[in-house]
Amino acid sequence: MPRRRVWVAGLISFSALFSLVVARALWSMTPASPVPAPLPSYGEIPPFSLTDQQGRAFTREALEGRVWVADFIFTACAGQCPLMSDQMHALQRALAKDTELRFVSFSVDPAHDTPEVLAAYATRYGGDPRWTLVTGAREVIARLCQDSFHLAFGDAPASPREPIVHSMRFVLVDRTGRIRGYYEAMDARALARLREDVRRVLSEGE
């Protein structure tokens, strides 16, 4: 082979090798996709015994092994509760394929919110079979809300439309009963984060 051809072939081989070395060096310098930090734990929900919208006993054990989203509402509310329940229904539709997920709404007005009233309310907001509405002794609900879920609860009326003070947050609870996140029900970005976090917590048991 003529010397010029050998020299050109060698130059091409060297260029190819050099390009490969540079490409590998650049690849090794590319930062890996960050792994999201595990969601924190804000405490564990203790055992409780309440009554659902069908008049049946409902305990925390019924949620054992389930991921669930909770809120505190009352059906006679003319202020924030209808908005929260609209968002709860929207959340149920957005997560319709997550059949292992559960939703629980605790009534902060058990004197009015009988099982029959809660059943009618559930129907009004879509009646998702994964959604349980519960009532019980007022002191039990208050203790759960304040001491276990760490949410506001009180008798001082915020307004005539809102005679019972309570939080507008959704709470994400994992399969072992630990609180993993709080999300403002009227904040679109918080709700988007809730949908993402639900799937993250669901995947923890896979």
N, C-alpha and C positions, 0 to 999 in steps of 0.2 A: 504494500500500500504506500502510495506517495507520502512523503513526510508531512506535507501540508494537510492531507486528509487525516492523518493520525493526530496531528496537533489540534485540528478542529474538533474531532471526535472526543479527544481528551478534554477540551475546553467545555464542550456540551455536557459531558459526564460530570465534570467538576461543578458546573453551574446548577445542574439538577440536584447534586448532592448538597450543595450550599443552600439551595432553596428549601430542601427537605429539613436541613438542620435548623434554619431560621423559622420555618413553620412550626416545628416541634417546640422550639424555644418560646415562640409567641403563644402557643397553645398552653404551655405550662405556666405562663404568666397570667393567663386569663383567669380572673377570680371565679370561683365556683358559685353557683346560685346559693344564696344564703338559706340556711335551714331555719325555719321559724322557731322561735323559742317555745317551749311547752306552755300551754295556758296555765296561769296560776290557780291555786286553790284558795278559796275564801272561807273555808270551813265546811263542815258536814251537816246535812239536815238530819235532825234526830227523828226517832220514830214518832208517828202521830196517828190518830184514829179519827176520821171524819166521815161525812156522809156525802155520797155523790148525787148527781141529778136523777138517778134512777132509784134513790132511796136505799142504796146498798152501802154497806160499810166500805170505806176506802182508807187504806193505810199506806205508809211509806213502803212497806214490803211489796205492795202491788207494783211498785216502780223499780224494784230491785232488778238490776241488769239492764235497765232502760236508760237512755238519754232523754231528758225532758226539759221543756221550757215552761216556766211558771210566771204568773202575774197575780196581782191582787186587785179586785174590782168589786163593784156592787151594781146590781141590775137597775136600781132606781136612780142611779147617777145620771145627770143630764149634762155633765161636763166632759171630763176626760175619759171616762170608762167606755162610752161608745166608740171613741176614737181608738182606744187601746184594743178593743175587741175587733174593730175593722182591721187593724194591723195584725192581730192574732190570726184572723181568717186569711189575710193575704200571705202571712208566713206559712200557714198550713198548706195553701195552694202552691207556694213556691217550693215547698219541701214535700210535695205529695208522694214522690217516689221513695222517700225515707220512711218505710213502713214500720221500722223499729222505733221511730221517734214518738214521744208522747208530749202532750200539752196539758197543763193543769192550771186552772184559774181558781183562786181561793176567794170566797166572798168575805168582805169585811163588814157585811151587814146581815149576819145570820138570822136576826129576828124577822127580817122581811124575806130573805132569799131562801125559801124552802126548796126542797128538791123539785117540786113541780114548777116553781118560778124559774129555777136554774135550767130545767129541761126546755122550757119555752124559750128562754134566752139563747141557749145553745142552738136551737133550731133557727132562730132569727139570724144567727151569724154563721150559717152554713152547716152546722151539725156534723162536723168532722168526727168520725168514730174514734179517732185518736185523742180527742179533746175531752177531758173530764173537768167538770165544775163541782166544787166541793163546798160544803157548809158544815158548821159545827158550833160548839160553844164559843162565845165571843172571846173569852179569856184564852182559849186554845189558839184561836186565829191570831189574836194580838201577840201572843208569845212567839208564835211561829214567825210572824211578820217582822217583829222587832229583834228578837233574840237569835233567831236561826237564819233568817234571810237578810238581816241587817238593813231593813227598809223602814221608811217612815210610816207611822200609823198614829192616828189621834182622833179625838172627838171634836176638837175645835174646828168649826166650819170655815172652809176657805171662802165660800160664797154660798148663797141660797141654792145654786145649782150643784154645789159640791159640799154637802153637809158632813162628809167624813174625809179626813185628810189621809191620803195614802200615796205611795210611790207610783210613778208612771214608767217604771223600769220592767223589762223582761229579764228573767234570770235563767241562765243555762246551768243545768245540773247533770253530772255524769252518771255512769252506771253504778257507781258506788255511793251515790248520794252526796257528792262533793260539789259545791258551787264553783263554777269555772269562769263565769263572766256576768257582767251587768250591762244592759243595753237600753238606752232611752227609746221609748216606743215611738216618739215623734221625730226621731232623727234618722233620716234616710241612710246616712253613712253608717250609723250604729247598727241598723237593721241589716245592711249588707254584710257587715262584719259578723253579726250573729249567724247569718246563713253559712258563712265560711267556717265559723267556729263550731257550729253544729256538726258539720261534716268532719272536721278535725277530731272532735270528741267521739263521734261515731266510729271513726277509723282506729281509735286507740284500742278497741276491743277486737280488732280483726287479726 
